[in-house]
């Protein structure tokens, strides 16, 4: 195995070479939310008409989702400022396993397929680096809506001549299950109530998109959502919300490099937890306009405790990003990951950079160190890899971040945006290969 600055990584693997210690300045444009765009692309299948989604981020996963929709008879045209989707000729063929196996979000098609065609055959999404990712809450909810569902040879086969509204209680406020069942219920006979529903902003974005198509949805953003079924949904145009996790990533990049930057567009209400935690440990966040924030860093940060929870609790997707900053904050911190069972993949890599973090079960105890040192590191999942980039921006010397196939799923041109802010980093090696999660 040839080395790329370290004897353990193949020379051609795509990687980011980051020179740490440079401060950032200026303003960064936040892209549309990945976790909205993917589910809204599936939601467009509910209409037998043309939908136009704007502010769609240019991500690997978006391209894959487009391919999957095209494989089931949907016309998808990627335009300069968005995506045009027409599902008039939607069919229930099995999308190719090679495609759907790379993208968990392909499972979002099951609700609309059932609602539109009465039948759906969608491969069971397997687990990924951060956990088993089961879908029993989706399946049980669809059965409550009157679908017959069997899982045969790794494919979820669902059948329902006409879905019927039902009262559904989710054992866990699953984002995906809430979205699947909300979509399915829009065309069901009668009223559906989803209790213990997820309240994430992306759930609200999907509800607003479906309402724009003519759906009757009430209570999205609370833990109880009511959907009154209608006969059909029509096409619409829709602007996707800004990505709150990308915004948090840039807030942490600024905080850890002691930089002042502005971010826009953002929705302040979607960043409450991140802002509160950053201010608790010493940063200042100023609202510069209805959709624009500015972060003022601290000289030194104090440690703090974090427990990830369903929204509006502290978002699990921000856990690894904050851990990079807590690693160089004064004092001890305790991070508890309660949403996914294996979301500390960034810890051993941060420790290779000189962090002092010990994991016990779903808790990580962090002892702040004065600085991190650059090293070759391997990203294991999307947000773990982002945390290593954030750490590399502040580390002494060069950090070589591998695992860009994860990063490219969730960040639009992150090295270009960081470079425009003054970071010194360069992408080298081949193109990234698809990865599922
Ligand atoms: C969505 O995943 C996001 N992905 C994730 O973002 C995010 O971390 C997660 O919500 C939580 O906010 C997309 O929206 C595409 P869940 P999802 O169903 O819907 C368990 C990122 O980095 N569960 O709320 O899969 C599950 O195993 C990604 O952008 C069941 O047990 O999340 C997990 O432990 C990562 N049974 C917990 O619930 C089910 O049927 C939360 O999962 C469904 C979920």
Boltz pocket constraint, residues with backbone or C-beta under 6 A from the ligand:
constraints:
  - pocket:
      binder: B
      contacts: [[A, 34], [A, 35], [A, 36], [A, 38], [A, 105], [A, 131], [A, 132], [A, 133], [A, 134], [A, 135], [A, 136], [A, 137], [A, 138], [A, 172], [A, 173], [A, 174], [A, 175], [A, 176], [A, 177], [A, 198], [A, 200], [A, 202], [A, 316], [A, 317], [A, 338], [A, 339], [A, 340], [A, 341], [A, 382], [A, 383], [A, 410], [A, 437]]
      max_distance: 6.0
